[in-house]
Every structure is written in C-alpha cells, then in structure tokens.
Amino acid sequence: QVQLVESGGGLVQTGGSLRLSCAASGIIFSAYSMGWYRQAPGKQRELVARIFSAGTATYADSVKGRFTISRDNAKNTVYLQMNSLKPEDTAVYYCNVPLAAYDYWGQGTQVTVSS
C-alpha cells in the first residue's frame, strides 16, 4: 500500500523559510520521480517541483531560485526547501508519486505566508 505523509508546513512571514518533508512507503522509492504540487484557494493544483530518480530536478518558473527539491533515498523522503517566501506561495502543498497506473498523493500540508 502506497502512503505519502507530508510534514513541515506552517505560518511564516514574508521572506521566511520552511522545509517540507514527504515520507513515502510501499514503493521502491529510489526508482521513481517525486513531485511537490500546491493548490491555493480557488485555483487549480499546480506543479511546484519534481525530482527524478537520477536526482535531476525541474521547477515552476514562479519558484526558481527560491525553492529546492531534494531526496534522501535511504530515508524514503523527499524535501522541499522554501526560501524567500511570498504571500502568493500560500497554499496546501501535496507530495506526489506518479506510478504506471495511478498517481498517489499525500494528505497535504498548509503553508501560509503573511505579508
């Protein structure tokens, strides 16, 4: 059974930092790309960053230079380091793993950036 459990969200002031974590179980973690998505109220869920099994990563233009995705295969965990946070980064952040037949999602963690 695939499970993704996010943690690390919270309330932070503009310019602050947070680190999100997503612990995965039920998959051969090192074999899969892992992604972070976010969904703000009234908006569609959007891709924030994705890290591939080889360690390369892609980012949404809106977070390039501010966010860093990383993975620790020994801990089956993917991280999202978020620096220089802006109010527009406020959203529920979800961890994702795209398997062949189905996309799995975590429960989400709220990030709120106050101005």
C-alpha positions, -999 to +999 in steps of 0.1 A: +000+000+000+015+033-011+015+061+015+028+096+013+029+117+045+038+153+044+050+175+072+067+208+078+040+233+069+031+263+089+027+301+092+057+322+082+063+359+074+072+372+040+108+364+033+109+335+057+118+299+051+102+265+056+112+229+048+086+204+038+092+167+041+073+138+025+079+103+038+070+075+013+062+039+020+050+010-001+072+018-032+108+013-043+114+049-036+147+053-054+131+041-087+105+069-090+103+106-096+087+126-068+069+158-070+056+187-049+024+204-060+004+232-044-032+244-045-043+278-034-080+286-027-100+289-059-070+278-081-060+246-098-034+224-083+000+232-099+034+215-101+060+233-079+090+210-084+098+174-094+129+154-088+137+124-109+153+091-098+187+102-112+185+133-090+178+160-116+150+184-109+126+208-126+109+238-111+079+260-118+091+294-130+075+311-100+097+293-075+130+290-094+159+303-074+138+302-042+128+266-037+150+235-038+137+199-040+159+171-028+156+134-019+171+110+006+167+075-008+180+059+024+151+076+043+125+073+015+119+110+019+116+140-004+121+175+008+112+210-004+133+238+010+114+270+005+132+303+010+122+340+004+086+330+008+059+353-006+022+357+002+015+341-032+032+309-020+003+304+004-013+271-005-018+235+005+013+216-006+010+180-017+035+153-023+031+131-054+044+100-070+033+090-105+031+052-108+023+035-141-014+030-134-021+057-108-009+089-092-006+088-055-009+119-033-003+128+003-029+145+025-013+179+021+003+204+044-008+240+047+018+268+041+006+303+049+028+333+043+018+365+060+025+399+045 
